[in-house]
Amino acid sequence: MVNKDLDRLDFTQLAVYGNLQTIFFIHPLNFIKMKNLNVSRQKSDEQVLKEIFPVQVLRVNSTKSVSWLKDVNRDVTPVQVSKLAESIQMMGITRPIVMAKLNLREYKGEYIIDGQHLFLACLRLNMDMPVRFIDIKSEEHLVETLAKLNNSSKPWGLADYVKSWSYIKPQYKTLKTYHNTYGLELQAIAGILHQSASIYFTNDIIKRGTLCIKNEDKSVSIMDCVVDILSIMPNTDRNSARKFVNAYVQYVSANYETYDHEKAIKNIKKNIKNIELSICTQETLNDYFYSII
């Protein structure tokens, strides 16, 4: 039986009757009766926190073997460890170390996925540390997870992606080798190996792990040519240099079978002063190489 005094209650109030099986939502004109609705008791903050942020404690004096993915994740920087140790002394630990129980080709056991600098900072300060365990299903899932976790703290550079993908994709080891050999930008080398329409727009290809080496011998020959071209190119800004090299690579790639490198070097040396690189468009440079070589 509904209490007669309910018509005097404010409509924002909620009256619960009986054994919590029936709820009345108070409205200025009528009651909307909802039957058989279970109302659970409110959970404590500790229970909610445990559900949404399950964290364990790693004791500083634990005998458990803990390591990080030295060949997959980015290298530890002592300066960063020192900065983190100073931050912890000022504010305490503000995030957990992320770990996983791995059963992969080269990694079996418990490994730090993200937070190797934090781990070392806590060891330096002789402090216990919070740990969050996540699931890793495969090598590819590992690399993708590493990238996402690191980008939420300090973003990865292209070299970090190359290092991680090298763990499971041999073409990334090749990319790293040529980067060390030629000293060209990673994007340029990836673009030449992948035969991209624009060699400097390869960031997504590198990050997604979709790099393909389509003709390695041809690519190496083109990289040799690029090094020669850069040695005779006048000093200019980075963007202009990139446009120049990109146009040159596209020309050589399209005319590879008939391309004469010695003749090209000679003609470029003779005509390079006649072009203002800083104001040239990509189309102008494309036409330039077809006109002088």
C-alpha positions in Angstrom: 0.0 0.0 0.0 1.5 3.4 -1.0 1.8 5.9 1.8 -0.5 8.9 1.3 2.2 11.3 2.3 4.1 10.4 -0.9 2.2 13.0 -2.9 4.0 15.6 -0.9 7.5 14.4 -1.8 9.7 16.1 -4.3 9.8 14.3 -7.7 13.5 13.9 -7.6 13.3 11.7 -4.5 13.3 7.9 -4.7 11.3 5.8 -2.2 12.2 2.2 -1.8 9.7 -0.1 0.0 9.5 -3.5 1.4 12.3 -6.0 0.6 13.9 -3.8 -2.1 11.9 -5.6 -4.8 9.7 -2.6 -5.7 10.8 0.9 -6.4 8.6 4.0 -6.9 10.0 6.9 -8.9 8.2 10.0 -7.6 6.7 12.3 -10.2 4.5 15.4 -9.7 1.5 13.6 -11.3 1.9 9.9 -10.8 4.1 7.1 -9.7 5.9 4.8 -12.1 6.1 1.4 -10.4 8.9 -0.9 -11.3 8.5 -4.4 -9.9 11.0 -7.1 -9.3 14.0 -4.9 -9.6 16.9 -6.0 -7.5 18.8 -3.2 -5.8 22.3 -4.3 -4.7 24.1 -2.8 -1.8 26.6 -0.1 -2.7 30.2 -1.5 -3.0 33.0 -0.1 -0.9 35.6 2.1 -2.5 38.2 -0.6 -1.9 36.0 -3.2 -3.8 35.4 -0.9 -6.7 39.1 0.0 -6.9 40.1 -3.6 -6.9 37.8 -4.3 -9.8 38.7 -1.4 -12.1 42.4 -1.2 -11.1 43.7 -4.6 -10.0 47.2 -4.0 -8.7 49.7 -6.4 -6.9 52.7 -5.5 -4.8 56.2 -6.4 -5.9 58.5 -6.4 -2.8 61.8 -4.8 -3.2 63.4 -7.8 -1.4 61.5 -10.4 -3.4 63.5 -13.3 -4.7 61.3 -13.4 -7.8 63.2 -13.1 -11.1 62.1 -9.9 -12.9 63.4 -8.7 -16.2 62.3 -6.5 -19.1 62.3 -6.9 -22.9 65.7 -5.6 -23.7 65.6 -6.6 -27.3 62.0 -5.4 -27.9 61.4 -2.4 -25.7 63.4 0.8 -25.8 66.7 0.9 -24.0 66.9 2.0 -20.3 68.3 5.6 -19.9 70.1 6.2 -16.6 69.2 9.9 -16.7 65.5 8.9 -16.9 65.9 6.6 -13.9 67.4 9.4 -11.9 64.6 11.8 -12.8 62.0 9.2 -11.8 63.7 8.6 -8.5 63.6 12.3 -7.8 59.9 12.5 -8.8 59.0 9.5 -6.5 60.8 11.2 -3.6 58.7 14.3 -4.1 55.3 12.8 -5.0 55.4 9.1 -4.4 54.6 6.4 -7.0 51.8 7.6 -9.3 51.4 4.6 -11.6 52.1 0.9 -11.6 54.7 -1.2 -13.5 53.0 -3.2 -16.2 54.0 -6.9 -16.4 52.9 -10.0 -18.2 53.4 -13.7 -17.9 54.8 -14.6 -21.3 55.0 -17.8 -23.2 56.5 -16.7 -26.4 59.3 -17.9 -28.7 62.1 -16.1 -26.9 60.4 -14.9 -23.7 59.0 -17.2 -21.1 58.2 -16.1 -17.6 57.2 -12.8 -16.0 58.5 -9.7 -17.8 58.1 -5.9 -17.4 56.1 -4.7 -20.4 56.2 -1.0 -19.4 57.9 0.7 -16.5 61.5 -0.6 -16.6 62.7 2.9 -15.6 60.2 3.0 -12.7 61.3 -0.5 -11.6 64.9 0.6 -11.4 64.1 3.9 -9.7 62.2 1.9 -7.0 65.1 -0.5 -6.6 67.4 2.5 -6.2 65.1 3.9 -3.5 64.6 0.5 -1.8 60.9 0.8 -2.3 58.1 -1.8 -2.8 56.3 -1.2 -6.1 52.8 -1.6 -7.5 52.4 -4.0 -10.4 49.6 -4.5 -12.9 49.5 -7.8 -14.9 48.0 -7.8 -18.4 47.5 -10.6 -21.0 49.8 -10.9 -24.0 48.5 -13.4 -26.7 51.3 -13.4 -29.3 54.5 -11.7 -30.5 52.5 -9.3 -32.7 50.2 -8.5 -29.8 53.3 -7.8 -27.6 54.7 -5.2 -30.0 51.3 -3.5 -30.5 50.8 -3.4 -26.7 54.3 -2.0 -26.1 53.7 0.8 -28.6 50.3 1.8 -27.0 51.6 1.7 -23.5 54.7 3.7 -24.3 52.7 6.3 -26.3 50.6 7.0 -23.2 53.7 8.0 -21.3 56.6 9.1 -23.5 55.8 8.6 -27.2 57.9 6.2 -29.2 60.1 7.4 -32.0 60.4 5.6 -35.3 63.6 3.9 -34.1 61.6 2.4 -31.2 59.1 0.9 -33.6 61.8 -0.5 -35.8 63.5 -2.1 -32.8 60.3 -3.8 -31.6 59.1 -5.0 -35.0 62.6 -6.4 -35.6 61.8 -9.0 -32.9 59.3 -10.8 -35.2 59.8 -9.2 -38.7 63.1 -9.7 -40.5 62.5 -6.8 -42.9 62.8 -4.5 -39.9 66.2 -5.9 -39.1 67.1 -5.1 -42.7 65.8 -1.6 -42.3 67.8 -1.0 -39.2 71.0 -2.4 -40.9 70.6 0.0 -43.9 69.8 2.9 -41.6 73.1 2.3 -39.7 75.0 1.8 -43.0 73.8 4.8 -45.0 72.8 7.3 -42.3 69.7 8.3 -44.3 66.5 9.1 -42.5 64.5 6.0 -41.5 61.5 7.2 -43.5 63.6 7.5 -46.7 65.2 4.1 -46.4 61.8 2.5 -45.6 60.3 4.4 -48.6 63.0 3.1 -50.9 62.8 -0.5 -49.7 59.0 -0.4 -49.9 59.0 1.5 -53.2 56.6 4.1 -51.8 55.2 6.9 -54.1 56.7 9.4 -51.6 59.6 8.0 -49.6 59.2 10.3 -46.7 55.6 9.5 -46.0 56.3 6.1 -44.5 55.6 6.7 -40.8 52.4 4.7 -40.7 54.0 1.8 -42.7 56.8 1.6 -40.1 54.6 1.9 -37.1 52.0 -0.6 -38.2 54.6 -3.3 -39.0 53.6 -3.4 -42.7 56.9 -2.6 -44.3 57.7 -4.7 -47.4 61.0 -5.1 -49.1 60.0 -5.4 -52.8 63.4 -5.4 -54.5 66.4 -5.3 -52.2 69.1 -5.2 -54.8 67.5 -2.3 -56.6 66.9 -0.5 -53.3 70.5 -0.8 -52.3 71.6 0.6 -55.7 69.3 3.6 -55.3 70.5 4.3 -51.8 74.1 4.3 -53.1 72.9 6.9 -55.7 71.2 9.0 -53.1 74.3 9.2 -51.0 76.2 10.5 -54.0 73.5 13.1 -54.8 73.4 14.4 -51.2 77.2 15.0 -51.4 76.8 17.4 -54.3 73.6 19.1 -53.2 74.0 22.6 -51.9 73.1 23.5 -48.3 69.4 24.0 -47.9 66.6 23.5 -45.4 65.4 20.0 -44.5 62.1 20.2 -46.3 63.7 21.3 -49.6 66.3 18.6 -49.3 63.6 16.0 -48.8 61.6 17.1 -51.9 64.8 17.0 -53.9 65.7 13.5 -52.8 62.2 12.2 -53.2 62.0 13.5 -56.8 65.3 12.0 -57.6 64.4 8.6 -56.1 61.1 8.6 -58.1 63.0 9.4 -61.3 65.6 6.7 -60.8 63.0 4.1 -59.8 60.9 4.8 -62.9 63.9 4.7 -65.2 66.1 2.2 -63.4 66.9 0.0 -66.4 68.2 2.8 -68.5 69.5 5.1 -65.8 73.2 6.2 -66.2 74.4 7.4 -62.8 77.7 9.0 -64.0 75.8 11.0 -66.6 73.2 12.0 -64.0 75.8 13.2 -61.5 77.6 15.3 -64.2 74.3 16.9 -65.4 73.1 17.6 -61.8 76.4 19.3 -60.9 76.2 21.5 -64.0 72.5 22.5 -63.4 72.1 22.5 -59.7 72.8 26.2 -59.3 70.0 27.0 -61.8 67.3 25.9 -59.5 66.1 27.5 -56.3 65.3 24.5 -54.1 63.5 26.5 -51.3 60.7 27.6 -53.7 60.4 24.4 -55.8 57.3 22.3 -55.7 57.5 18.5 -55.9 56.1 18.6 -59.5 58.8 21.2 -60.5 61.5 18.9 -59.2 60.1 15.9 -61.0 60.2 17.8 -64.2 63.7 19.1 -63.4 65.2 15.6 -63.3 63.5 14.5 -66.5 64.8 17.6 -68.3 68.5 17.4 -67.3 69.2 13.7 -67.1 
